[in-house]
Amino acid sequence: MTWHVQFTPPGGEAEIARCPSPERAIEKACGLIDAGCDVFGIGTGPLSDSIDRVQIQRIYRMWKVAQPK
């Protein structure tokens, strides 16, 4: 099943990245946030059916803490 990450790069227009697994989608989303992008959706199926911004920020905070220093 393909997962999607919906984001807007700084100064750009909304884009979609496709990932082969939920783990890769979350890694992609967290990397995009680190790069200054606004990530506003992660999910499968219809683009309207996705993890929302609040949940994404919670995931990102956990991911950031787990990163090697």
C-alpha positions in Angstrom: 0.0 0.0 0.0 1.4 3.4 -0.9 1.4 6.2 1.7 1.4 9.8 0.9 3.0 12.9 2.6 1.3 16.2 1.8 3.6 19.2 2.3 4.4 22.7 1.2 8.1 23.7 0.9 9.1 27.1 2.0 7.9 29.6 -0.6 6.4 26.8 -2.8 3.1 25.2 -3.6 1.6 22.1 -2.0 3.3 18.8 -3.1 2.8 15.1 -2.5 5.5 12.6 -1.8 4.7 8.9 -2.1 6.2 6.3 0.2 6.0 2.5 0.3 5.3 2.1 4.0 4.0 4.1 7.0 7.5 4.1 8.6 9.0 5.7 5.5 6.2 8.2 5.2 6.8 9.3 8.8 10.6 9.5 8.2 10.0 11.5 5.1 7.5 13.8 6.9 10.0 14.4 9.8 12.8 15.1 7.3 10.6 17.6 5.5 9.7 19.4 8.7 13.4 19.6 9.6 14.0 21.2 6.1 11.4 23.9 6.9 8.4 22.4 5.0 4.8 22.6 6.3 3.7 19.0 6.5 -0.1 18.8 6.7 -1.1 15.2 5.9 0.2 11.7 6.1 -2.0 8.7 5.0 -3.2 6.3 2.4 -6.2 6.3 0.0 -7.9 9.6 -0.5 -5.9 12.7 0.3 -8.6 13.9 2.6 -8.2 10.8 4.8 -4.9 11.5 6.6 -3.1 12.1 9.9 -3.7 15.8 10.7 -1.2 18.5 11.7 -1.5 18.1 15.4 -0.8 14.4 15.3 2.1 15.0 12.8 3.7 17.5 15.3 3.4 14.9 18.1 5.1 12.3 15.9 7.8 14.8 14.9 8.6 15.7 18.5 9.0 12.0 19.4 11.1 11.4 16.2 13.4 14.4 17.1 14.0 13.1 20.6 15.0 9.7 19.3 17.5 11.0 16.8 21.2 10.3 17.6 23.1 13.4 18.8 
